[in-house]
Amino acid sequence: MKSLIVLYAFIFTTLNVYATQLGNVKGKKLVTLNKAVGSSIVKFYSNSPLEKFEGNSQSLQGSFTLVADQLEQSTGQISFPVNSMKTGLSKRDDHMYGKDWLDAKTYPMITFDVKKFTGITIKKVDIAGIEFSAIAEGLCTLKGVAKSAKAKIYVKYVFESETTKKRAEGDLVMVDADFSVSLKDFNVLGRGDIIGSKVGENIDLDIKLFGNSSH
């Protein structure tokens, strides 16, 4: 019985350690997006009664800092140019860049500033790395308007090895994120009654990030 109690205590302690650590990684890890690791991309989806369409940008840039001992304190910034967003129709893209919509000339970038992680759940731990889910909370800035935003994220943190070095130096990090933005919250009004009929009132975003840590 005493042995079982000791075993349970060890398991409980280990799980709680991993809940706030990246395995044996210590301190802060600066992770920068790197095409050598993978092609980062944001996909966006509009769903309305009269029309559905999607598009993407493959021009993401940025970095984030994972605080291994306290993951909830992790921060970062990801951004991409408005005029890098493509829907497959050049005419629609030109409208999207215009003043009535995203006004790319005045506000050329869309950014997401991560202020903290909440709801961290460790999903997998092994000798190769660690995986966890969380909510990334911060500010989304679009058309000059900054609003609080939350994104669901799933992070795969792969420890450096001879195999990973074939892609890039340092630990490799892959992030899947998704969230939704309300166009009216960012003063994106369009023309007439297009929003709600041909363009969704809310735009869903699916983001995949690939980066590596610095030594």
N, C-alpha and C positions, 0 to 999 in steps of 0.2 A: 504493500500500500504506500509506504513511504517513497519507494522508487517511482510509483505512478505520479505522486504529487510533485516530485522533483521534475519529472518529465513534462507534466502539464505546465509547470511554472516556466520551464525552459522554452516550450513552444509559445506560450503567451508572450514572454519577453521578446523572443525572436520576431514574432509577428508585429509587435509594437515598434521594434527598431526599424524593420523594413517599411513600416507605415510612414516613416519620416526620413528614410535614407535610400540612396541608390546603391543598395548592396554595400560593398566595401568602399565605394567612392566617398570622398570627404570634401568638405568645403564647397566652393562655388565652381560651377562648370559653365564657361561661356560657349554656347553653341551657335555657330554661324551657318546660315544656309549655304549649301555647297552642291553644285550640279554634279560633282564627281560622285556624291553619295546617291543622288536621285534627282529627278526633275520635280521641283516644287510647283504646285498648281492650285489655283482656286477656281472652282466651278460654281456658277450661279444659275439658279432656276427660277423662271417666272411662270406662274400658273394662274390663268384667268379664264373666265367663261368663254371668251371668243378666241383666245390664242394661248398656246404654250410655246415657250422657247427656252433655250439654255445657251450659255456661253462660258468662256473661261479666260483667264489670264495666266500666262506662264512666265511672267516677269516679276515674280515675288523676290523681295529682298528683306534682309533683316537678321536679327539674332535674338537670342534669349538666354538668360542666366538661370540655370537650375541650381537651387541651393540644396545640396544633397542631404544635409542634416535636418533641414526644415523646408521641405518641398513647397509648403504653403507660401513661402516668401519668394518664390520664383517670379521673375519679371522678364519683360522683353518687348520688342516691337517688330511687327511684320507690316510691310507696306507694298503697294504695287501701283503703277501709273494707270489712271483712268483710261487713257488712250491705248492701253495694252489689252483692254477687254474686247473680245471678239465674239460675235454671235453667229457668224456664218453669212450674214447679210450686210454688206457694206453700207447700204442706205440706212438700215436700222442702227448700225454702229455710229454713223455720223449724227443721227438724231440723239442717240444716247450721250454723245460727247457735248451736245449743245447746251445753251443756257437754261432751257426749260427742264433739262434733265440733270445730268451730273456736272455740267459746266467745267469741262476738262481744262479749258484755257485759264480760268480763274483759280480752280482748285484741282491741280493736276494729280494729286495723290490720294489714295484711300489708305488709312492706317488703322491698325488694331494695336493698342498699347495694353500689354498684360501687366496688371498690378499685383495679382496674387492667384494662387490655386486654392480651391476649396473642394470638399468632398472627395479627397484622395483615397483611392482604393487600389491596393496592390493586387495585381491579377496573376503575375507569374514571376518567379525568381529561380534562376538556375545559373550554372557556371558561365553561360554565354551573356547573360544580362538580366534586365528586369523590365517588366511591363506594368503600367498603372493607368488608371482612368482618373479624371478629375474634371472640375469646372474651372476654366480660365476666365477670371473676371477682370474687367478693365474698361477702356474707352475705345469706341469705334468712332473715327472721324471721317466724315463723308460730306462733301460740298461745304466744307468749312464749319460743319456742326459736329460737336463732340457729344456723344451720348454713352451712358453706361451700357455695357454689353456683357453677355455671358456666352461662352462657347463650351460645348462638350468636347473633351479631348481624350485621345488614347495615345499614350506615349510608349514607344519601344526604345529602350536604351541598351545598346549593344556594346559590351566592353571591347576595348582594343585587343586585337589578336593578329597573328600573321595573315589570317584570311581577310580581316577587315582592312588591313593596311593596303591591300590591293586596290581598294576604293579610295581611301583617304586616311591620313594620320589621325590619331586620337580616337575617342569613343564615337560611335555612330548613333545618331538620334533620328527617329522617324515619328512624325506626329500626324494623326488624323483629327480634324476638328470640324465641327459643324455648328452653325447658328443661323438666325434669321434676322433680317432688318426690315423695319417698316419705313417705306419711302417717305411718308408724310412727316415722320419724326426728324428727317434730315432735310426738310423743305424741298424735296424732289416732288414737284407737282405735275409735271408734264403739261399737256395741252388738252383742254376740254375735259371729256370724261374717259380719256384713254386708260388712266389708272383705275383699275377695278373692272374694266371691260376687256382691254387687249394686253394690259400689263398688270401683273399681280400687285396687290397692295403691299404684300410682303415678299421679299426676295430671300430664298434659301441659299446658303453658301456651304459648300463642301470643300475643305482645304486639306491638302496633303503637303507636309513640309519634310525636307530632308537636309540634315546638317551634320557637322562633326564638331567635336569639342577641341579646344586649344589645349596644349600641354601646360 
